[in-house]
Amino acid sequence: MHYQNLYLSELEDFLDNHSSALLLDVRQPYEFAEFALPDAKLIPLNELASQIDEIETRKNTPVVVYCKAGVRSVYACNILHEFGFTDLYNIADGVISLLPRNY
């Protein structure tokens, strides 16, 4: 495994201790528009490899990846690892618990 699992309940403390971390949302734009974590950068999973240059400078800083339920973010962590990213964290439970009930 090329990443560490991080749970949503741990995120605030993690970000407090890693102020340089990149929060990467790999959902689709319509999902991001409906709900996003503060200061998150959106790069949908299906566009990650082709848009890697947007975050290339963050290869050696913590990158916290999230999606709705923690599945797409695992794929994203693997893609990032292939591009040389070294400090990867997956929000294992996704952000589903924060989403509106009708989501």
Backbone hydrogen bonds in HBPLUS format (Angstrom, degrees):
<---DONOR---> <-ACCEPTOR-->    atom                        ^
c    i                          cat <-CA-CA->   ^        H-A-AA   ^      H-
h    n   atom  resd res      DA  || num        DHA   H-A  angle D-A-AA Bond
n    s   type  num  typ     dist DA aas  dist angle  dist       angle   num
A0004-GLN N   A0088-LEU O   3.01 MM  84  6.40 156.1  2.07 138.8 143.5     1
A0090-ASN N   A0004-GLN O   2.86 MM  86  6.17 158.6  1.91 152.4 158.8     2
A0006-LEU N   A0090-ASN O   2.78 MM  84  5.69 161.1  1.81 157.5 153.2     3
A0092-ALA N   A0006-LEU O   2.91 MM  86  5.94 139.8  2.07 144.6 156.6     4
A0010-GLU N   A0007-TYR O   2.68 MM   3  5.29 154.8  1.74 121.8 130.5     5
A0011-LEU N   A0008-LEU O   3.15 MM   3  5.12 152.9  2.22 103.0 111.2     6
A0014-PHE N   A0010-GLU O   3.01 MM   4  6.18 160.9  2.05 156.0 162.2     7
A0015-LEU N   A0011-LEU O   2.87 MM   4  6.09 168.3  1.88 163.5 164.9     8
A0016-ASP N   A0012-GLU O   2.96 MM   4  6.17 147.8  2.07 145.3 154.7     9
A0017-ASN N   A0013-ASP O   3.11 MM   4  6.34 142.5  2.26 143.9 152.7    10
A0017-ASN N   A0014-PHE O   3.08 MM   3  5.24 127.5  2.37  98.8 112.2    11
A0018-HIS N   A0014-PHE O   2.90 MM   4  6.04 117.4  2.30 140.7 158.4    12
A0021-ALA N   A0018-HIS O   3.01 MM   3  5.56 167.1  2.03 123.1 126.1    13
A0022-LEU N   A0062-PRO O   2.87 MM  40  6.32 159.6  1.91 155.1 158.7    14
A0064-VAL N   A0022-LEU O   2.76 MM  42  6.03 165.5  1.78 168.8 174.0    15
A0041-LYS N   A0023-LEU O   2.82 MM  18  6.21 162.2  1.85 163.2 167.2    16
A0024-LEU N   A0064-VAL O   2.73 MM  40  5.93 168.8  1.74 159.8 163.8    17
A0066-TYR N   A0024-LEU O   2.87 MM  42  6.29 155.4  1.93 164.0 166.4    18
A0025-ASP N   A0041-LYS O   2.79 MM  16  5.87 167.0  1.81 154.2 158.7    19
A0043-ILE N   A0025-ASP O   3.01 MM  18  6.26 166.6  2.02 170.0 172.3    20
A0026-VAL N   A0066-TYR O   3.02 MM  40  6.29 166.7  2.04 172.0 175.9    21
A0045-LEU N   A0026-VAL O   3.04 MM  19  4.86 151.4  2.12 129.5 121.4    22
A0031-GLU N   A0028-GLN O   2.95 MM   3  5.34 125.9  2.26 109.3 123.4    23
A0032-PHE N   A0028-GLN O   3.03 MM   4  6.36 159.1  2.08 155.9 162.6    24
A0033-ALA N   A0029-PRO O   2.87 MM   4  6.07 154.6  1.94 151.0 157.6    25
A0034-GLU N   A0030-TYR O   3.24 MM   4  6.37 140.6  2.40 133.0 141.9    26
A0034-GLU N   A0031-GLU O   3.17 MM   3  5.21 126.0  2.48  94.4 107.9    27
A0035-PHE N   A0031-GLU O   3.04 MM   4  6.32 148.4  2.15 148.5 157.0    28
A0040-ALA N   A0037-LEU O   3.20 MM   3  5.63 150.5  2.29 140.4 136.3    29
A0047-GLU N   A0044-PRO O   2.82 MM   3  5.35 159.2  1.86 120.7 127.9    30
A0048-LEU N   A0045-LEU O   3.19 MM   3  5.13 160.8  2.23 105.2 111.1    31
A0051-GLN N   A0047-GLU O   2.96 MM   4  6.04 126.6  2.26 148.3 163.5    32
A0051-GLN N   A0048-LEU O   3.15 MM   3  5.16 140.2  2.32  98.7 110.1    33
A0054-GLU N   A0051-GLN O   2.95 MM   3  5.76 161.2  1.99 125.5 130.5    34
A0055-ILE N   A0052-ILE O   3.04 MM   3  5.71 156.8  2.10 118.7 124.9    35
A0058-ARG N   A0055-ILE O   2.82 MM   3  5.51 164.6  1.84 127.7 132.6    36
A0059-LYS N   A0056-GLU O   3.42 MM   3  5.87 153.0  2.49 121.9 119.8    37
A0061-THR N   A0058-ARG O   3.11 MM   3  5.30 171.5  2.12 116.4 118.2    38
A0086-THR N   A0059-LYS O   3.16 MM  27  6.33 165.7  2.18 168.7 164.3    39
A0063-VAL N   A0087-ASP O   2.86 MM  24  6.22 154.7  1.92 164.9 170.7    40
A0089-TYR N   A0063-VAL O   2.88 MM  26  6.09 149.0  1.98 165.4 160.9    41
A0065-VAL N   A0089-TYR O   2.79 MM  24  6.12 169.8  1.80 167.4 166.4    42
A0091-ILE N   A0065-VAL O   2.95 MM  26  6.18 167.1  1.97 174.3 171.8    43
A0095-VAL N   A0067-CYS O   3.07 MM  28  6.44 142.2  2.21 145.0 155.9    44
A0095-VAL N   A0068-LYS O   3.00 MM  27  5.05 114.4  2.44 102.8 119.0    45
A0096-ILE N   A0068-LYS O   2.91 MM  28  5.14 126.2  2.20 166.1 154.6    46
A0074-VAL N   A0071-VAL O   3.09 MM   3  5.40 134.7  2.30 104.7 116.0    47
A0076-ALA N   A0072-ARG O   2.92 MM   4  6.23 156.2  1.98 149.5 157.1    48
A0077-CYS N   A0073-SER O   2.90 MM   4  6.11 153.6  1.97 143.2 149.5    49
A0078-ASN N   A0074-VAL O   3.12 MM   4  6.43 155.9  2.18 149.4 155.4    50
A0079-ILE N   A0075-TYR O   3.00 MM   4  6.33 154.1  2.07 149.4 156.7    51
A0080-LEU N   A0076-ALA O   2.85 MM   4  6.09 167.1  1.87 156.9 160.3    52
A0081-HIS N   A0077-CYS O   2.93 MM   4  6.11 156.0  1.99 146.2 152.8    53
A0082-GLU N   A0078-ASN O   3.09 MM   4  6.35 154.4  2.16 143.2 149.4    54
A0083-PHE N   A0079-ILE O   3.18 MM   4  6.55 134.8  2.40 142.7 154.8    55
A0083-PHE N   A0080-LEU O   3.02 MM   3  5.10 132.2  2.26  97.8 111.2    56
A0085-PHE N   A0080-LEU O   3.04 MM   5  5.41 165.7  2.06 143.8 139.3    57
A0084-GLY N   A0081-HIS O   2.93 MM   3  5.08 161.6  1.97 111.6 114.7    58
A0092-ALA N   A0090-ASN O   2.91 MM   2  5.42 107.8  2.44 114.6  97.1    59
A0094-GLY N   A0091-ILE O   3.02 MM   3  5.32 159.2  2.06 112.0 118.4    60
A0098-LEU N   A0095-VAL O   2.87 MM   3  5.47 154.1  1.93 119.8 128.2    61
A0099-LEU N   A0096-ILE O   3.23 MM   3  5.27 155.7  2.29 103.0 110.3    62
A0103-TYR N   A0100-PRO O   3.04 MM   3  5.46 159.4  2.08 124.3 125.6    63
